[in-house]
């Protein structure tokens, strides 16, 4: 059985057309065999729906549970399992419990492809759920379309998952284009910054963020003053840093994961380079904050697609998703609430709502129809999920946070941030390097706050 998954790793090294045909061959055979069992019945019997029995619904997930992006995969898993375990203990959905088969892909596209083939062909799951990452998820799109299997709730804002619309792809979160568009607007209009550089991961994820940032800058007649990159899975940030430093950029848009981004920031501060650092949500707020000195004099801003699960305003903002805090404490008591886990939890809420709408006679096509029928499903304050046959992205909200005392807290006053940036720079000029080689990044409490409703 495993040889098939191992074989998939070799096949994807072929040209895309031949490689994907080879990979999908077994899926097509499986679908054909299932169809043969229908004869001339008006509707397929329940047994013909993969992953659905009288007592359970089986889902499949491929995500980074080990390696350099393991925090993102692990917290996504814990977030969605908190809600799924709660639903199972409450009786399930229409008499069925939910079981998730989760495989580690190490944030590696070929491994994700092999995992997905195994989930569809060998495990015969009903749907794919909560994948993590752009390069991994984009790699499986041809397989998803060919197998006509639902894929819901990906931890990525990739444009390729949204346009053109694919019937079987269900996004919950806002896109990277929405995140970067709102960020560029704030950097230019609210902070008065015009010299903006970009540091990105050299793969589909980084290219997507880069494109979104460039499109947003074009609206102001601007372009990045510099572009620096690093290879996924490495910490080779020095070359990109030097390119960006040479331009005197006032802000750096960062499209990467927490380890290389934190190294970039610390090296920049060590070298006396102290722009505004902005990152998209995928970076992982808690892990980035943990790696940076909370007492440093720098400005680190991160966009989010869910409200902060911690902070003074959190319980009011979270609305019904405050349940995430309670369920995480019940099922994963050693874990702390975080943005990534909350997103996984929300994915599970949407999944369960769709399964409930689909009813007892569950099919893949019926599930997609049910998701498309969800309108104004309330989650948090000013946050409601809606889908339609022409819109497969449930949320558009973008929030902005700033690193303060080791936490990313909501931004309430951009003018205050503008003032504190000037103060931080004056202080840095007066103090010079502190000799520690660590990033410094403390911020005053009134420099925090929420931005919602991405343009």
Buried (B, 14 or more C-beta within 10 A) or exposed (E): EEEBBEBBEEBBEEEEEEBBBBBBEBBEEBBEEBEEEEEEEEEBEEEBBBBBEEEBBBBBBBBBBEBBBBBBBBBBBBBBBBBBBBBBEEEBBEEBBBBBBBBBBBBBBBBBBBBBBBBBBBBBBBBBBBBBBBBBBBBBBBBBBBBEBBBBBBBBBBBBBBEEEBBBBBBBBBBBBBBBBBBBBBBBEBBEBBBBBBBBBBBBBBBBBBBBBBBBBEEBEBEBBBBBBBEBBEEEBEEBBBBBBEBEBBBBBBBBBBBBBBBBBBBBBBEEBBBBBBBBBBBBBBBBBEBBBBBBBBBBBBBBBBBBBBBEBBBEBBBEBBBBBEBBBEBBEEBEBBBBBBBBBBBBBBBBBBBEBBEEEBBBBBBBBBBBEBEEBEBBBEBBBBBEEEEBBBBBBBBBBBBBEBBBBBBBBBEBBBBBBEEBBEEBEEEEEBEEEBBBBBBBEEBBBBBBEBE
